[in-house]
Amino acid sequence: MREVLSLATYLVVWFLCDLVIGFESGFVSLMISLGAAIGIFFLIAAKDKSINDDDDDDM
């Protein structure tokens, strides 16, 4: 699930950078979209980790 959402984030942010904001540099669009995708990936991973840690405390 994390991978799919990260890929979707990458594509949406790339689209926003390219068409809406109008960055001419492909490198800038790449860095911004990859940063957003990696950020979403880590946020979801941290959330999943905290949910799994809560379940382990009950045992």
N, CA, C and O atoms as a Tripos MOL2 file, in Angstrom:
@<TRIPOS>MOLECULE
protein
  236   235    59     0     0
PROTEIN
NO_CHARGES

@<TRIPOS>ATOM
      1 N           0.8200   -1.1890    0.0000 N.3       1 MET1
      2 CA          0.0000    0.0000    0.0000 C.3       1 MET1
      3 C           0.8720    1.2650    0.0000 C.2       1 MET1
      4 O           0.5630    2.2510   -0.6690 O.2       1 MET1
      5 N           1.9750    1.2070    0.7730 N.am      2 ARG2
      6 CA          2.8540    2.3780    0.8250 C.3       2 ARG2
      7 C           3.4360    2.6960   -0.5420 C.2       2 ARG2
      8 O           3.5340    3.8580   -0.9350 O.2       2 ARG2
      9 N           3.8180    1.6520   -1.2610 N.am      3 GLU3
     10 CA          4.4480    1.8520   -2.5630 C.3       3 GLU3
     11 C           3.4890    2.4740   -3.5640 C.2       3 GLU3
     12 O           3.8650    3.3550   -4.3360 O.2       3 GLU3
     13 N           2.2470    2.0080   -3.5440 N.am      4 VAL4
     14 CA          1.2420    2.5270   -4.4830 C.3       4 VAL4
     15 C           0.9490    3.9840   -4.1860 C.2       4 VAL4
     16 O           0.8660    4.7980   -5.1060 O.2       4 VAL4
     17 N           0.7900    4.3280   -2.9130 N.am      5 LEU5
     18 CA          0.5150    5.7140   -2.5560 C.3       5 LEU5
     19 C           1.7140    6.6140   -2.8480 C.2       5 LEU5
     20 O           1.5450    7.7660   -3.2470 O.2       5 LEU5
     21 N           2.9150    6.0930   -2.6530 N.am      6 SER6
     22 CA          4.1160    6.8710   -2.9850 C.3       6 SER6
     23 C           4.2140    7.1280   -4.4840 C.2       6 SER6
     24 O           4.5780    8.2250   -4.9080 O.2       6 SER6
     25 N           3.8900    6.1210   -5.2800 N.am      7 LEU7
     26 CA          3.9070    6.2930   -6.7320 C.3       7 LEU7
     27 C           2.8540    7.3090   -7.1670 C.2       7 LEU7
     28 O           3.1240    8.1610   -8.0140 O.2       7 LEU7
     29 N           1.6690    7.2220   -6.5950 N.am      8 ALA8
     30 CA          0.6130    8.1780   -6.9290 C.3       8 ALA8
     31 C           1.0200    9.5920   -6.5250 C.2       8 ALA8
     32 O           0.7740   10.5410   -7.2690 O.2       8 ALA8
     33 N           1.6400    9.7410   -5.3580 N.am      9 THR9
     34 CA          2.1090   11.0500   -4.9030 C.3       9 THR9
     35 C           3.1580   11.6020   -5.8560 C.2       9 THR9
     36 O           3.1300   12.7810   -6.2100 O.2       9 THR9
     37 N           4.0840   10.7430   -6.2700 N.am     10 TYR10
     38 CA          5.1330   11.1590   -7.2020 C.3      10 TYR10
     39 C           4.5250   11.6960   -8.4920 C.2      10 TYR10
     40 O           4.9180   12.7570   -8.9770 O.2      10 TYR10
     41 N           3.5730   10.9640   -9.0410 N.am     11 LEU11
     42 CA          2.9690   11.3850  -10.3130 C.3      11 LEU11
     43 C           2.1600   12.6630  -10.1670 C.2      11 LEU11
     44 O           2.2230   13.5350  -11.0340 O.2      11 LEU11
     45 N           1.4110   12.7860   -9.0950 N.am     12 VAL12
     46 CA          0.5950   13.9870   -8.8910 C.3      12 VAL12
     47 C           1.4810   15.2140   -8.6850 C.2      12 VAL12
     48 O           1.2180   16.2730   -9.2560 O.2      12 VAL12
     49 N           2.5200   15.0780   -7.8780 N.am     13 VAL13
     50 CA          3.4020   16.2220   -7.6290 C.3      13 VAL13
     51 C           4.1790   16.5780   -8.8950 C.2      13 VAL13
     52 O           4.4010   17.7560   -9.1750 O.2      13 VAL13
     53 N           4.5900   15.5750   -9.6560 N.am     14 TRP14
     54 CA          5.2710   15.8590  -10.9300 C.3      14 TRP14
     55 C           4.3360   16.6510  -11.8540 C.2      14 TRP14
     56 O           4.7550   17.6140  -12.4950 O.2      14 TRP14
     57 N           3.0710   16.2340  -11.9140 N.am     15 PHE15
     58 CA          2.0840   16.9330  -12.7280 C.3      15 PHE15
     59 C           1.8950   18.3690  -12.2410 C.2      15 PHE15
     60 O           1.8480   19.2960  -13.0490 O.2      15 PHE15
     61 N           1.7890   18.5570  -10.9310 N.am     16 LEU16
     62 CA          1.6340   19.9030  -10.3830 C.3      16 LEU16
     63 C           2.8360   20.7760  -10.6930 C.2      16 LEU16
     64 O           2.6820   21.9430  -11.0540 O.2      16 LEU16
     65 N           4.0260   20.2240  -10.5550 N.am     17 CYS17
     66 CA          5.2320   21.0070  -10.8440 C.3      17 CYS17
     67 C           5.3320   21.3620  -12.3180 C.2      17 CYS17
     68 O           5.7380   22.4680  -12.6760 O.2      17 CYS17
     69 N           4.9660   20.4290  -13.1550 N.am     18 ASP18
     70 CA          5.1400   20.6390  -14.5940 C.3      18 ASP18
     71 C           4.0710   21.5490  -15.1840 C.2      18 ASP18
     72 O           4.3950   22.5080  -15.8840 O.2      18 ASP18
     73 N           2.8210   21.2660  -14.9150 N.am     19 LEU19
     74 CA          1.7480   21.9980  -15.5820 C.3      19 LEU19
     75 C           1.1920   23.1630  -14.7730 C.2      19 LEU19
     76 O           0.9260   24.2270  -15.3310 O.2      19 LEU19
     77 N           1.0150   22.9830  -13.4840 N.am     20 VAL20
     78 CA          0.3690   24.0270  -12.6890 C.3      20 VAL20
     79 C           1.3610   25.1080  -12.2820 C.2      20 VAL20
     80 O           1.1250   26.2920  -12.5200 O.2      20 VAL20
     81 N           2.4730   24.7020  -11.6670 N.am     21 ILE21
     82 CA          3.4630   25.6780  -11.2070 C.3      21 ILE21
     83 C           4.3160   26.1570  -12.3750 C.2      21 ILE21
     84 O           4.6730   27.3330  -12.4440 O.2      21 ILE21
     85 N           4.6410   25.2510  -13.2920 N.am     22 GLY22
     86 CA          5.3540   25.6320  -14.5000 C.3      22 GLY22
     87 C           6.8620   25.6120  -14.3990 C.2      22 GLY22
     88 O           7.5320   26.4060  -15.0590 O.2      22 GLY22
     89 N           7.4190   24.7150  -13.5820 N.am     23 PHE23
     90 CA          8.8680   24.5800  -13.5340 C.3      23 PHE23
     91 C           9.3610   24.0960  -14.8930 C.2      23 PHE23
     92 O           8.8560   23.1110  -15.4310 O.2      23 PHE23
     93 N          10.3420   24.7920  -15.4390 N.am     24 GLU24
     94 CA         10.9140   24.3990  -16.7190 C.3      24 GLU24
     95 C          11.9830   23.3290  -16.5480 C.2      24 GLU24
     96 O          12.2380   22.5520  -17.4680 O.2      24 GLU24
     97 N          12.6030   23.2860  -15.3900 N.am     25 SER25
     98 CA         13.6790   22.3460  -15.1420 C.3      25 SER25
     99 C          13.1160   20.9920  -14.7230 C.2      25 SER25
    100 O          12.3770   20.8870  -13.7450 O.2      25 SER25
    101 N          13.4770   19.9700  -15.4740 N.am     26 GLY26
    102 CA         13.0420   18.6230  -15.1240 C.3      26 GLY26
    103 C          13.6900   18.1320  -13.8450 C.2      26 GLY26
    104 O          13.0970   17.3430  -13.1100 O.2      26 GLY26
    105 N          14.9150   18.5980  -13.5710 N.am     27 PHE27
    106 CA         15.6230   18.1910  -12.3580 C.3      27 PHE27
    107 C          14.9210   18.7090  -11.1090 C.2      27 PHE27
    108 O          14.8050   17.9880  -10.1180 O.2      27 PHE27
    109 N          14.4540   19.9450  -11.1510 N.am     28 VAL28
    110 CA         13.7430   20.5220  -10.0100 C.3      28 VAL28
    111 C          12.4400   19.7680   -9.7780 C.2      28 VAL28
    112 O          12.1020   19.4470   -8.6390 O.2      28 VAL28
    113 N          11.7160   19.4880  -10.8410 N.am     29 SER29
    114 CA         10.4710   18.7240  -10.7150 C.3      29 SER29
    115 C          10.7360   17.3320  -10.1620 C.2      29 SER29
    116 O           9.9770   16.8300   -9.3330 O.2      29 SER29
    117 N          11.8120   16.7130  -10.6240 N.am     30 LEU30
    118 CA         12.1840   15.3860  -10.1410 C.3      30 LEU30
    119 C          12.4880   15.4070   -8.6540 C.2      30 LEU30
    120 O          11.9980   14.5540   -7.9130 O.2      30 LEU30
    121 N          13.2860   16.3640   -8.2050 N.am     31 MET31
    122 CA         13.6660   16.4310   -6.7930 C.3      31 MET31
    123 C          12.4590   16.7050   -5.8980 C.2      31 MET31
    124 O          12.3230   16.0930   -4.8390 O.2      31 MET31
    125 N          11.5970   17.6060   -6.3100 N.am     32 ILE32
    126 CA         10.4150   17.9260   -5.5080 C.3      32 ILE32
    127 C           9.4660   16.7420   -5.4440 C.2      32 ILE32
    128 O           8.9640   16.4110   -4.3700 O.2      32 ILE32
    129 N           9.2140   16.1010   -6.5770 N.am     33 SER33
    130 CA          8.2720   14.9800   -6.5890 C.3      33 SER33
    131 C           8.8340   13.7620   -5.8660 C.2      33 SER33
    132 O           8.0940   13.0640   -5.1730 O.2      33 SER33
    133 N          10.1360   13.4940   -6.0150 N.am     34 LEU34
    134 CA         10.7440   12.3870   -5.2700 C.3      34 LEU34
    135 C          10.7520   12.6660   -3.7690 C.2      34 LEU34
    136 O          10.5200   11.7620   -2.9660 O.2      34 LEU34
    137 N          11.0130   13.8930   -3.3980 N.am     35 GLY35
    138 CA         10.9780   14.2560   -1.9800 C.3      35 GLY35
    139 C           9.6020   14.0680   -1.3790 C.2      35 GLY35
    140 O           9.4700   13.5740   -0.2590 O.2      35 GLY35
    141 N           8.5760   14.4600   -2.1190 N.am     36 ALA36
    142 CA          7.2060   14.2720   -1.6270 C.3      36 ALA36
    143 C           6.8610   12.7930   -1.5210 C.2      36 ALA36
    144 O           6.2540   12.3700   -0.5370 O.2      36 ALA36
    145 N           7.2370   12.0060   -2.5140 N.am     37 ALA37
    146 CA          6.9340   10.5670   -2.4890 C.3      37 ALA37
    147 C           7.6580    9.8650   -1.3450 C.2      37 ALA37
    148 O           7.0720    9.0210   -0.6660 O.2      37 ALA37
    149 N           8.9170   10.2040   -1.1310 N.am     38 ILE38
    150 CA          9.6740    9.5920   -0.0330 C.3      38 ILE38
    151 C           9.0980   10.0280    1.3130 C.2      38 ILE38
    152 O           9.0190    9.2300    2.2470 O.2      38 ILE38
    153 N           8.6980   11.2840    1.4090 N.am     39 GLY39
    154 CA          8.0830   11.7660    2.6480 C.3      39 GLY39
    155 C           6.7980   11.0300    2.9790 C.2      39 GLY39
    156 O           6.5790   10.6450    4.1270 O.2      39 GLY39
    157 N           5.9450   10.8310    1.9770 N.am     40 ILE40
    158 CA          4.7000   10.0880    2.1830 C.3      40 ILE40
    159 C           5.0010    8.6550    2.5770 C.2      40 ILE40
    160 O           4.3420    8.1030    3.4580 O.2      40 ILE40
    161 N           5.9880    8.0460    1.9360 N.am     41 PHE41
    162 CA          6.3700    6.6690    2.2500 C.3      41 PHE41
    163 C           6.7750    6.5450    3.7140 C.2      41 PHE41
    164 O           6.3300    5.6280    4.4040 O.2      41 PHE41
    165 N           7.6140    7.4580    4.1910 N.am     42 PHE42
    166 CA          8.0730    7.3900    5.5780 C.3      42 PHE42
    167 C           6.9690    7.7320    6.5720 C.2      42 PHE42
    168 O           6.9210    7.1540    7.6570 O.2      42 PHE42
    169 N           6.0810    8.6590    6.2220 N.am     43 LEU43
    170 CA          4.9680    8.9670    7.1170 C.3      43 LEU43
    171 C           4.0560    7.7570    7.3030 C.2      43 LEU43
    172 O           3.6360    7.4650    8.4230 O.2      43 LEU43
    173 N           3.7490    7.0570    6.2220 N.am     44 ILE44
    174 CA          2.8990    5.8750    6.3200 C.3      44 ILE44
    175 C           3.6210    4.7660    7.0700 C.2      44 ILE44
    176 O           3.0060    4.0480    7.8590 O.2      44 ILE44
    177 N           4.9220    4.6200    6.8310 N.am     45 ALA45
    178 CA          5.6970    3.5890    7.5360 C.3      45 ALA45
    179 C           5.7210    3.8680    9.0310 C.2      45 ALA45
    180 O           5.5860    2.9400    9.8290 O.2      45 ALA45
    181 N           5.8900    5.1170    9.4260 N.am     46 ALA46
    182 CA          5.9000    5.4670   10.8420 C.3      46 ALA46
    183 C           4.5420    5.2170   11.4760 C.2      46 ALA46
    184 O           4.4590    4.7450   12.6100 O.2      46 ALA46
    185 N           3.4740    5.5320   10.7460 N.am     47 LYS47
    186 CA          2.1300    5.2850   11.2600 C.3      47 LYS47
    187 C           1.8910    3.7900   11.4300 C.2      47 LYS47
    188 O           1.3540    3.3630   12.4520 O.2      47 LYS47
    189 N           2.2830    2.9950   10.4470 N.am     48 ASP48
    190 CA          2.1290    1.5430   10.5490 C.3      48 ASP48
    191 C           2.9540    0.9870   11.7000 C.2      48 ASP48
    192 O           2.5080    0.0750   12.3950 O.2      48 ASP48
    193 N           4.1380    1.5170   11.9060 N.am     49 LYS49
    194 CA          5.0050    1.0630   12.9890 C.3      49 LYS49
    195 C           4.3740    1.3630   14.3390 C.2      49 LYS49
    196 O           4.4170    0.5250   15.2400 O.2      49 LYS49
    197 N           3.7880    2.5490   14.4920 N.am     50 SER50
    198 CA          3.1780    2.9030   15.7730 C.3      50 SER50
    199 C           1.9310    2.0660   16.0400 C.2      50 SER50
    200 O           1.6490    1.7380   17.1920 O.2      50 SER50
    201 N           1.1930    1.7230   15.0170 N.am     51 ILE51
    202 CA          0.0130    0.8570   15.1890 C.3      51 ILE51
    203 C           0.4530   -0.5290   15.6030 C.2      51 ILE51
    204 O          -0.1570   -1.1240   16.4910 O.2      51 ILE51
    205 N           1.4930   -1.0620   14.9870 N.am     52 ASN52
    206 CA          1.9870   -2.3940   15.3300 C.3      52 ASN52
    207 C           2.6080   -2.4140   16.7240 C.2      52 ASN52
    208 O           2.4930   -3.4200   17.4240 O.2      52 ASN52
    209 N           3.2520   -1.3500   17.1400 N.am     53 ASP53
    210 CA          3.8370   -1.2920   18.4840 C.3      53 ASP53
    211 C           2.7590   -1.3040   19.5550 C.2      53 ASP53
    212 O           2.9550   -1.9030   20.6120 O.2      53 ASP53
    213 N           1.6300   -0.6590   19.3110 N.am     54 ASP54
    214 CA          0.5420   -0.6430   20.2700 C.3      54 ASP54
    215 C          -0.0370   -2.0340   20.4720 C.2      54 ASP54
    216 O          -0.4320   -2.3840   21.5840 O.2      54 ASP54
    217 N          -0.0920   -2.8300   19.4110 N.am     55 ASP55
    218 CA         -0.6290   -4.1770   19.5130 C.3      55 ASP55
    219 C           0.2810   -5.1010   20.3210 C.2      55 ASP55
    220 O          -0.2090   -6.0020   21.0030 O.2      55 ASP55
    221 N           1.5830   -4.8930   20.2560 N.am     56 ASP56
    222 CA          2.5350   -5.7370   20.9670 C.3      56 ASP56
    223 C           2.4850   -5.4970   22.4820 C.2      56 ASP56
    224 O           2.8120   -6.4040   23.2480 O.2      56 ASP56
    225 N           2.0900   -4.3150   22.9270 N.am     57 ASP57
    226 CA          2.0670   -4.0070   24.3460 C.3      57 ASP57
    227 C           0.9620   -4.7660   25.0810 C.2      57 ASP57
    228 O           1.0670   -4.9850   26.2880 O.2      57 ASP57
    229 N          -0.0860   -5.1670   24.3790 N.am     58 ASP58
    230 CA         -1.2180   -5.8370   25.0170 C.3      58 ASP58
    231 C          -0.8740   -7.2640   25.4400 C.2      58 ASP58
    232 O          -1.5300   -7.8100   26.3260 O.2      58 ASP58
    233 N           0.1190   -7.8660   24.8410 N.am     59 MET59
    234 CA          0.4350   -9.2620   25.1540 C.3      59 MET59
    235 C           1.2620   -9.3890   26.3750 C.2      59 MET59
    236 O           1.6120  -10.5010   26.7710 O.2      59 MET59
@<TRIPOS>BOND
     1     1     2 1
     2     2     3 1
     3     3     4 2
     4     3     5 am
     5     5     6 1
     6     6     7 1
     7     7     8 2
     8     7     9 am
     9     9    10 1
    10    10    11 1
    11    11    12 2
    12    11    13 am
    13    13    14 1
    14    14    15 1
    15    15    16 2
    16    15    17 am
    17    17    18 1
    18    18    19 1
    19    19    20 2
    20    19    21 am
    21    21    22 1
    22    22    23 1
    23    23    24 2
    24    23    25 am
    25    25    26 1
    26    26    27 1
    27    27    28 2
    28    27    29 am
    29    29    30 1
    30    30    31 1
    31    31    32 2
    32    31    33 am
    33    33    34 1
    34    34    35 1
    35    35    36 2
    36    35    37 am
    37    37    38 1
    38    38    39 1
    39    39    40 2
    40    39    41 am
    41    41    42 1
    42    42    43 1
    43    43    44 2
    44    43    45 am
    45    45    46 1
    46    46    47 1
    47    47    48 2
    48    47    49 am
    49    49    50 1
    50    50    51 1
    51    51    52 2
    52    51    53 am
    53    53    54 1
    54    54    55 1
    55    55    56 2
    56    55    57 am
    57    57    58 1
    58    58    59 1
    59    59    60 2
    60    59    61 am
    61    61    62 1
    62    62    63 1
    63    63    64 2
    64    63    65 am
    65    65    66 1
    66    66    67 1
    67    67    68 2
    68    67    69 am
    69    69    70 1
    70    70    71 1
    71    71    72 2
    72    71    73 am
    73    73    74 1
    74    74    75 1
    75    75    76 2
    76    75    77 am
    77    77    78 1
    78    78    79 1
    79    79    80 2
    80    79    81 am
    81    81    82 1
    82    82    83 1
    83    83    84 2
    84    83    85 am
    85    85    86 1
    86    86    87 1
    87    87    88 2
    88    87    89 am
    89    89    90 1
    90    90    91 1
    91    91    92 2
    92    91    93 am
    93    93    94 1
    94    94    95 1
    95    95    96 2
    96    95    97 am
    97    97    98 1
    98    98    99 1
    99    99   100 2
   100    99   101 am
   101   101   102 1
   102   102   103 1
   103   103   104 2
   104   103   105 am
   105   105   106 1
   106   106   107 1
   107   107   108 2
   108   107   109 am
   109   109   110 1
   110   110   111 1
   111   111   112 2
   112   111   113 am
   113   113   114 1
   114   114   115 1
   115   115   116 2
   116   115   117 am
   117   117   118 1
   118   118   119 1
   119   119   120 2
   120   119   121 am
   121   121   122 1
   122   122   123 1
   123   123   124 2
   124   123   125 am
   125   125   126 1
   126   126   127 1
   127   127   128 2
   128   127   129 am
   129   129   130 1
   130   130   131 1
   131   131   132 2
   132   131   133 am
   133   133   134 1
   134   134   135 1
   135   135   136 2
   136   135   137 am
   137   137   138 1
   138   138   139 1
   139   139   140 2
   140   139   141 am
   141   141   142 1
   142   142   143 1
   143   143   144 2
   144   143   145 am
   145   145   146 1
   146   146   147 1
   147   147   148 2
   148   147   149 am
   149   149   150 1
   150   150   151 1
   151   151   152 2
   152   151   153 am
   153   153   154 1
   154   154   155 1
   155   155   156 2
   156   155   157 am
   157   157   158 1
   158   158   159 1
   159   159   160 2
   160   159   161 am
   161   161   162 1
   162   162   163 1
   163   163   164 2
   164   163   165 am
   165   165   166 1
   166   166   167 1
   167   167   168 2
   168   167   169 am
   169   169   170 1
   170   170   171 1
   171   171   172 2
   172   171   173 am
   173   173   174 1
   174   174   175 1
   175   175   176 2
   176   175   177 am
   177   177   178 1
   178   178   179 1
   179   179   180 2
   180   179   181 am
   181   181   182 1
   182   182   183 1
   183   183   184 2
   184   183   185 am
   185   185   186 1
   186   186   187 1
   187   187   188 2
   188   187   189 am
   189   189   190 1
   190   190   191 1
   191   191   192 2
   192   191   193 am
   193   193   194 1
   194   194   195 1
   195   195   196 2
   196   195   197 am
   197   197   198 1
   198   198   199 1
   199   199   200 2
   200   199   201 am
   201   201   202 1
   202   202   203 1
   203   203   204 2
   204   203   205 am
   205   205   206 1
   206   206   207 1
   207   207   208 2
   208   207   209 am
   209   209   210 1
   210   210   211 1
   211   211   212 2
   212   211   213 am
   213   213   214 1
   214   214   215 1
   215   215   216 2
   216   215   217 am
   217   217   218 1
   218   218   219 1
   219   219   220 2
   220   219   221 am
   221   221   222 1
   222   222   223 1
   223   223   224 2
   224   223   225 am
   225   225   226 1
   226   226   227 1
   227   227   228 2
   228   227   229 am
   229   229   230 1
   230   230   231 1
   231   231   232 2
   232   231   233 am
   233   233   234 1
   234   234   235 1
   235   235   236 2
@<TRIPOS>SUBSTRUCTURE
     1 MET1         2 RESIDUE 1 A MET
     2 ARG2         6 RESIDUE 1 A ARG
     3 GLU3        10 RESIDUE 1 A GLU
     4 VAL4        14 RESIDUE 1 A VAL
     5 LEU5        18 RESIDUE 1 A LEU
     6 SER6        22 RESIDUE 1 A SER
     7 LEU7        26 RESIDUE 1 A LEU
     8 ALA8        30 RESIDUE 1 A ALA
     9 THR9        34 RESIDUE 1 A THR
    10 TYR10       38 RESIDUE 1 A TYR
    11 LEU11       42 RESIDUE 1 A LEU
    12 VAL12       46 RESIDUE 1 A VAL
    13 VAL13       50 RESIDUE 1 A VAL
    14 TRP14       54 RESIDUE 1 A TRP
    15 PHE15       58 RESIDUE 1 A PHE
    16 LEU16       62 RESIDUE 1 A LEU
    17 CYS17       66 RESIDUE 1 A CYS
    18 ASP18       70 RESIDUE 1 A ASP
    19 LEU19       74 RESIDUE 1 A LEU
    20 VAL20       78 RESIDUE 1 A VAL
    21 ILE21       82 RESIDUE 1 A ILE
    22 GLY22       86 RESIDUE 1 A GLY
    23 PHE23       90 RESIDUE 1 A PHE
    24 GLU24       94 RESIDUE 1 A GLU
    25 SER25       98 RESIDUE 1 A SER
    26 GLY26      102 RESIDUE 1 A GLY
    27 PHE27      106 RESIDUE 1 A PHE
    28 VAL28      110 RESIDUE 1 A VAL
    29 SER29      114 RESIDUE 1 A SER
    30 LEU30      118 RESIDUE 1 A LEU
    31 MET31      122 RESIDUE 1 A MET
    32 ILE32      126 RESIDUE 1 A ILE
    33 SER33      130 RESIDUE 1 A SER
    34 LEU34      134 RESIDUE 1 A LEU
    35 GLY35      138 RESIDUE 1 A GLY
    36 ALA36      142 RESIDUE 1 A ALA
    37 ALA37      146 RESIDUE 1 A ALA
    38 ILE38      150 RESIDUE 1 A ILE
    39 GLY39      154 RESIDUE 1 A GLY
    40 ILE40      158 RESIDUE 1 A ILE
    41 PHE41      162 RESIDUE 1 A PHE
    42 PHE42      166 RESIDUE 1 A PHE
    43 LEU43      170 RESIDUE 1 A LEU
    44 ILE44      174 RESIDUE 1 A ILE
    45 ALA45      178 RESIDUE 1 A ALA
    46 ALA46      182 RESIDUE 1 A ALA
    47 LYS47      186 RESIDUE 1 A LYS
    48 ASP48      190 RESIDUE 1 A ASP
    49 LYS49      194 RESIDUE 1 A LYS
    50 SER50      198 RESIDUE 1 A SER
    51 ILE51      202 RESIDUE 1 A ILE
    52 ASN52      206 RESIDUE 1 A ASN
    53 ASP53      210 RESIDUE 1 A ASP
    54 ASP54      214 RESIDUE 1 A ASP
    55 ASP55      218 RESIDUE 1 A ASP
    56 ASP56      222 RESIDUE 1 A ASP
    57 ASP57      226 RESIDUE 1 A ASP
    58 ASP58      230 RESIDUE 1 A ASP
    59 MET59      234 RESIDUE 1 A MET
